[in-house]
Amino acid sequence: MPEYSLQQALNLALRHACEDDDRVLLFGEDVGRLGGVFRVTDGLQAKFGEERVFDTPLAESAIMGMAVGLAMAGWRPVPEIQFDGFSYPAIDQIVNQVARLHYRSRGTMPMPITLRLPSFGGIRAPEHHGESLEALFAHVPGLKVVSPSSPSEGYHLLRQAIADPDPVIFMEPKSRYWHKASFEPTDATDPVGTSRVVRPGKHATLVAWGAMVSRCLQVAELAAEDGVELEVLDLRWLKPIDTDGLAASVSRTRRAVVVHEAPLTAGLGAEVATLITERCFGELKAPVQRVTGFDVPYPSGDLEDEYLPSIDRILTGVQTTLEYRRG
């Protein structure tokens, strides 16, 4: 079975999407000749030509405005905004046009746009290069949001996103671009909006997405040394959220810890915790815990380890839920 890094898996998914559908267009800052900052589009312009894989000016609002016009004309645009923090100038287009035109046109104007967005922290980059914007995008009606945690997930979820008739925000965890794993690139079988259990357990469920899935697996390995069996649930789709899969996991373990890189207040973990409480209130043995980033702007690289959820902080969250006793 072939081995791919996440970067290579995403490149392969884009290659196959372009081969399968002549309407797929790839564009953004440096995605053509350079192959992208992280080389995710490396070699694709040479294969498919400058009309289908092309560079744009450094203007994020123009990139998304172009994507809207192309979608209206029948294309399937896959724009890239170079870094998560650079997407703010394009919020107007994303919220007021990409997310709404299908609804506003009574279904006559679909927006099959997949926005590739290198996201989250972990690479010690400068300011505006480590944002976690999933809650912002998930809050907008009309958008779907997804984040892969592994090369296999990167390939299959990106193929699903590009094929989807709705606009999808595809959040790629930058710190996992070079992680390698073996998998067979085949057609996805899981429906859009499904989570997956990546490690079964019985004492508590760790819910995560993107790079935090790997960190939660490390936590589960350490906890197992003390006889604590943690289930790790990769949420994958952050909108729509797999409420049934989430409830099924927590109903088995009866405890939950949600882990994400974004700040605590109004983060997506709050929505996840509420869904768990609504569906599993009678079965929960403890309140849902959240282990997250802090309510501060994302710090410089030398403070990044203090900001991101660490193994120790997640273990503390696990200990808190396991030791909870009702009064």
BATORLUM-618242 format. One record per residue (C-alpha): residue in three letters; x negated, y negated, z negated. Coordinates in steps of 0.02 Angstrom, whole numbers, plus 50000, padded with zeros to 5 digits. Layout:
residues N
ala / X / Y / Z $
...
***
This chain:
residues 327
met / 50000 / 50000 / 50000 $
pro / 49925 / 49831 / 50050 $
glu / 49871 / 49705 / 49918 $
tyr / 49914 / 49520 / 49931 $
ser / 49891 / 49365 / 49828 $
leu / 50046 / 49257 / 49803 $
gln / 49972 / 49132 / 49927 $
gln / 49950 / 49271 / 50056 $
ala / 50123 / 49341 / 50023 $
leu / 50204 / 49172 / 50052 $
asn / 50103 / 49150 / 50211 $
leu / 50163 / 49319 / 50271 $
ala / 50344 / 49277 / 50231 $
leu / 50331 / 49115 / 50331 $
arg / 50249 / 49208 / 50475 $
his / 50386 / 49340 / 50480 $
ala / 50523 / 49209 / 50464 $
cys / 50452 / 49114 / 50614 $
glu / 50439 / 49275 / 50714 $
asp / 50618 / 49326 / 50675 $
asp / 50701 / 49159 / 50708 $
asp / 50643 / 49029 / 50834 $
arg / 50740 / 48895 / 50739 $
val / 50623 / 48902 / 50588 $
leu / 50510 / 48748 / 50579 $
leu / 50369 / 48720 / 50454 $
phe / 50310 / 48543 / 50415 $
gly / 50240 / 48430 / 50281 $
glu / 50081 / 48342 / 50231 $
asp / 49930 / 48442 / 50294 $
val / 50028 / 48603 / 50323 $
gly / 49978 / 48615 / 50506 $
arg / 49796 / 48595 / 50550 $
leu / 49730 / 48614 / 50372 $
gly / 49851 / 48752 / 50323 $
gly / 49909 / 48664 / 50165 $
val / 49818 / 48614 / 50007 $
phe / 49837 / 48792 / 49944 $
arg / 49819 / 48868 / 50119 $
val / 49994 / 48942 / 50113 $
thr / 50022 / 48893 / 50296 $
asp / 49846 / 48939 / 50351 $
gly / 49840 / 48999 / 50532 $
leu / 50024 / 48972 / 50567 $
gln / 50003 / 48820 / 50678 $
ala / 49878 / 48916 / 50785 $
lys / 50003 / 49058 / 50804 $
phe / 50166 / 48962 / 50829 $
gly / 50105 / 48797 / 50901 $
glu / 50116 / 48616 / 50849 $
glu / 50301 / 48602 / 50892 $
arg / 50350 / 48727 / 50757 $
val / 50213 / 48698 / 50627 $
phe / 50164 / 48517 / 50612 $
asp / 50094 / 48383 / 50498 $
thr / 50195 / 48235 / 50438 $
pro / 50149 / 48064 / 50370 $
leu / 50123 / 48046 / 50183 $
ala / 50305 / 47999 / 50153 $
glu / 50410 / 48122 / 50055 $
ser / 50574 / 48033 / 50087 $
ala / 50539 / 48041 / 50273 $
ile / 50497 / 48226 / 50262 $
met / 50665 / 48266 / 50184 $
gly / 50758 / 48144 / 50296 $
met / 50681 / 48233 / 50445 $
ala / 50735 / 48400 / 50374 $
val / 50914 / 48338 / 50361 $
gly / 50917 / 48280 / 50543 $
leu / 50841 / 48443 / 50604 $
ala / 50967 / 48546 / 50506 $
met / 51109 / 48443 / 50580 $
ala / 51038 / 48485 / 50752 $
gly / 51041 / 48672 / 50718 $
trp / 50863 / 48706 / 50659 $
arg / 50811 / 48795 / 50499 $
pro / 50683 / 48675 / 50422 $
val / 50557 / 48733 / 50292 $
pro / 50475 / 48572 / 50233 $
glu / 50338 / 48568 / 50102 $
ile / 50310 / 48428 / 49978 $
gln / 50129 / 48445 / 49930 $
phe / 50149 / 48439 / 49740 $
asp / 50298 / 48444 / 49623 $
gly / 50269 / 48269 / 49556 $
phe / 50268 / 48197 / 49732 $
ser / 50451 / 48246 / 49759 $
tyr / 50523 / 48099 / 49661 $
pro / 50525 / 47981 / 49813 $
ala / 50630 / 48112 / 49905 $
ile / 50762 / 48133 / 49769 $
asp / 50882 / 48018 / 49861 $
gln / 50879 / 48127 / 50016 $
ile / 50885 / 48290 / 49917 $
val / 51030 / 48240 / 49804 $
asn / 51134 / 48130 / 49918 $
gln / 51108 / 48215 / 50086 $
val / 51032 / 48390 / 50076 $
ala / 51145 / 48445 / 49933 $
arg / 51305 / 48361 / 49991 $
leu / 51320 / 48360 / 50180 $
his / 51394 / 48534 / 50196 $
tyr / 51527 / 48490 / 50067 $
arg / 51555 / 48314 / 50133 $
ser / 51578 / 48378 / 50312 $
arg / 51704 / 48511 / 50257 $
gly / 51587 / 48650 / 50307 $
thr / 51548 / 48589 / 50482 $
met / 51372 / 48532 / 50443 $
pro / 51271 / 48668 / 50352 $
met / 51103 / 48625 / 50276 $
pro / 50994 / 48783 / 50290 $
ile / 50842 / 48694 / 50220 $
thr / 50711 / 48779 / 50112 $
leu / 50604 / 48653 / 50020 $
arg / 50438 / 48731 / 49970 $
leu / 50377 / 48645 / 49813 $
pro / 50211 / 48694 / 49729 $
ser / 50266 / 48679 / 49548 $
phe / 50222 / 48690 / 49364 $
gly / 50052 / 48675 / 49280 $
gly / 49905 / 48785 / 49239 $
ile / 49775 / 48722 / 49363 $
arg / 49706 / 48574 / 49263 $
ala / 49757 / 48450 / 49397 $
pro / 49773 / 48261 / 49376 $
glu / 49935 / 48167 / 49340 $
his / 50090 / 48206 / 49445 $
his / 50022 / 48380 / 49488 $
gly / 50099 / 48485 / 49349 $
glu / 50285 / 48442 / 49340 $
ser / 50425 / 48564 / 49300 $
leu / 50580 / 48499 / 49388 $
glu / 50692 / 48651 / 49388 $
ala / 50823 / 48574 / 49271 $
leu / 50835 / 48418 / 49380 $
phe / 50869 / 48518 / 49539 $
ala / 50978 / 48650 / 49456 $
his / 51092 / 48511 / 49392 $
val / 51134 / 48455 / 49569 $
pro / 51289 / 48538 / 49646 $
gly / 51250 / 48608 / 49818 $
leu / 51071 / 48662 / 49785 $
lys / 51002 / 48834 / 49748 $
val / 50841 / 48849 / 49649 $
val / 50721 / 48996 / 49640 $
ser / 50546 / 49029 / 49575 $
pro / 50442 / 49186 / 49607 $
ser / 50327 / 49263 / 49477 $
ser / 50225 / 49384 / 49583 $
pro / 50165 / 49413 / 49762 $
ser / 50307 / 49536 / 49796 $
glu / 50436 / 49416 / 49729 $
gly / 50356 / 49274 / 49826 $
tyr / 50374 / 49366 / 49991 $
his / 50550 / 49433 / 49966 $
leu / 50625 / 49279 / 49884 $
leu / 50554 / 49162 / 50017 $
arg / 50627 / 49270 / 50155 $
gln / 50794 / 49264 / 50065 $
ala / 50785 / 49076 / 50042 $
ile / 50747 / 49041 / 50225 $
ala / 50888 / 49155 / 50282 $
asp / 51013 / 49078 / 50161 $
pro / 51141 / 48958 / 50237 $
asp / 51127 / 48839 / 50088 $
pro / 50984 / 48723 / 50040 $
val / 50858 / 48807 / 49925 $
ile / 50724 / 48728 / 49815 $
phe / 50584 / 48856 / 49816 $
met / 50470 / 48821 / 49668 $
glu / 50301 / 48905 / 49687 $
pro / 50199 / 48925 / 49526 $
lys / 50031 / 48850 / 49573 $
ser / 49935 / 48942 / 49438 $
arg / 49987 / 49110 / 49513 $
tyr / 49936 / 49076 / 49694 $
trp / 49780 / 49183 / 49678 $
his / 49855 / 49326 / 49578 $
lys / 49849 / 49487 / 49679 $
ala / 49962 / 49640 / 49679 $
ser / 50009 / 49781 / 49795 $
phe / 50180 / 49787 / 49878 $
glu / 50264 / 49831 / 50041 $
pro / 50337 / 49680 / 50133 $
thr / 50511 / 49741 / 50176 $
asp / 50683 / 49664 / 50187 $
ala / 50749 / 49607 / 50018 $
thr / 50882 / 49718 / 49941 $
asp / 50933 / 49619 / 49786 $
pro / 51071 / 49493 / 49816 $
val / 51037 / 49308 / 49798 $
gly / 51057 / 49256 / 49617 $
thr / 50996 / 49414 / 49531 $
ser / 50869 / 49430 / 49393 $
arg / 50757 / 49580 / 49359 $
val / 50694 / 49669 / 49205 $
val / 50505 / 49682 / 49227 $
arg / 50475 / 49769 / 49061 $
pro / 50609 / 49861 / 48960 $
gly / 50618 / 49841 / 48772 $
lys / 50737 / 49852 / 48626 $
his / 50691 / 49725 / 48491 $
ala / 50710 / 49559 / 48584 $
thr / 50722 / 49489 / 48761 $
leu / 50596 / 49365 / 48829 $
val / 50677 / 49263 / 48969 $
ala / 50559 / 49171 / 49087 $
trp / 50523 / 49123 / 49267 $
gly / 50373 / 49077 / 49373 $
ala / 50204 / 49088 / 49288 $
met / 50281 / 49114 / 49115 $
val / 50337 / 49289 / 49164 $
ser / 50155 / 49345 / 49168 $
arg / 50124 / 49262 / 49000 $
cys / 50276 / 49348 / 48924 $
leu / 50211 / 49515 / 48987 $
gln / 50048 / 49480 / 48895 $
val / 50148 / 49442 / 48738 $
ala / 50245 / 49604 / 48757 $
glu / 50083 / 49703 / 48771 $
leu / 50017 / 49626 / 48610 $
ala / 50182 / 49649 / 48518 $
ala / 50185 / 49832 / 48568 $
glu / 50026 / 49859 / 48468 $
asp / 50129 / 49820 / 48312 $
gly / 50275 / 49929 / 48366 $
val / 50383 / 49786 / 48432 $
glu / 50460 / 49826 / 48600 $
leu / 50501 / 49667 / 48695 $
glu / 50605 / 49664 / 48853 $
val / 50544 / 49539 / 48984 $
leu / 50676 / 49469 / 49101 $
asp / 50620 / 49374 / 49256 $
leu / 50765 / 49256 / 49289 $
arg / 50703 / 49223 / 49468 $
trp / 50855 / 49123 / 49526 $
leu / 50875 / 48968 / 49419 $
lys / 51033 / 48924 / 49513 $
pro / 51139 / 49024 / 49526 $
ile / 51087 / 49105 / 49361 $
asp / 51119 / 49291 / 49344 $
thr / 51233 / 49277 / 49193 $
asp / 51281 / 49462 / 49200 $
gly / 51100 / 49520 / 49204 $
leu / 51055 / 49399 / 49066 $
ala / 51197 / 49457 / 48956 $
ala / 51161 / 49641 / 48989 $
ser / 50981 / 49623 / 48932 $
val / 51020 / 49523 / 48775 $
ser / 51165 / 49637 / 48731 $
arg / 51039 / 49780 / 48723 $
thr / 50909 / 49690 / 48618 $
arg / 51026 / 49571 / 48522 $
arg / 50890 / 49438 / 48512 $
ala / 50821 / 49316 / 48642 $
val / 50676 / 49196 / 48666 $
val / 50678 / 49082 / 48819 $
val / 50508 / 49025 / 48882 $
his / 50474 / 48885 / 49007 $
glu / 50343 / 48752 / 49045 $
ala / 50462 / 48604 / 49056 $
pro / 50496 / 48492 / 48905 $
leu / 50616 / 48557 / 48774 $
thr / 50755 / 48427 / 48779 $
ala / 50885 / 48464 / 48913 $
gly / 50769 / 48593 / 48991 $
leu / 50843 / 48741 / 49085 $
gly / 50814 / 48845 / 48928 $
ala / 50959 / 48752 / 48848 $
glu / 51075 / 48812 / 48986 $
val / 51008 / 48989 / 48972 $
ala / 51030 / 48988 / 48783 $
thr / 51209 / 48926 / 48801 $
leu / 51252 / 49062 / 48928 $
ile / 51181 / 49194 / 48811 $
thr / 51280 / 49125 / 48664 $
glu / 51442 / 49118 / 48765 $
arg / 51425 / 49297 / 48826 $
cys / 51338 / 49381 / 48678 $
phe / 51390 / 49283 / 48524 $
gly / 51462 / 49433 / 48432 $
glu / 51309 / 49540 / 48468 $
leu / 51170 / 49416 / 48428 $
lys / 51073 / 49450 / 48269 $
ala / 50985 / 49281 / 48275 $
pro / 51000 / 49112 / 48363 $
val / 50918 / 49101 / 48533 $
gln / 50742 / 49031 / 48518 $
arg / 50656 / 48918 / 48645 $
val / 50469 / 48905 / 48674 $
thr / 50432 / 48765 / 48795 $
gly / 50325 / 48617 / 48841 $
phe / 50338 / 48462 / 48734 $
asp / 50441 / 48304 / 48758 $
val / 50295 / 48205 / 48826 $
pro / 50232 / 48169 / 49002 $
tyr / 50128 / 48312 / 49069 $
pro / 49953 / 48288 / 48998 $
ser / 49783 / 48280 / 49082 $
gly / 49694 / 48443 / 49118 $
asp / 49591 / 48446 / 48959 $
leu / 49751 / 48450 / 48854 $
glu / 49847 / 48570 / 48964 $
asp / 49819 / 48722 / 48852 $
glu / 49896 / 48628 / 48706 $
tyr / 50050 / 48585 / 48808 $
leu / 50094 / 48748 / 48896 $
pro / 50179 / 48888 / 48798 $
ser / 50036 / 48994 / 48733 $
ile / 50035 / 49176 / 48683 $
asp / 50027 / 49124 / 48500 $
arg / 50175 / 49005 / 48516 $
ile / 50280 / 49137 / 48604 $
leu / 50235 / 49266 / 48472 $
thr / 50289 / 49142 / 48339 $
gly / 50456 / 49125 / 48427 $
val / 50473 / 49313 / 48429 $
gln / 50430 / 49324 / 48244 $
thr / 50558 / 49190 / 48204 $
thr / 50699 / 49283 / 48290 $
leu / 50649 / 49451 / 48216 $
glu / 50640 / 49383 / 48039 $
tyr / 50803 / 49287 / 48048 $
arg / 50930 / 49337 / 47916 $
arg / 51108 / 49273 / 47910 $
gly / 51152 / 49181 / 47750 $
***
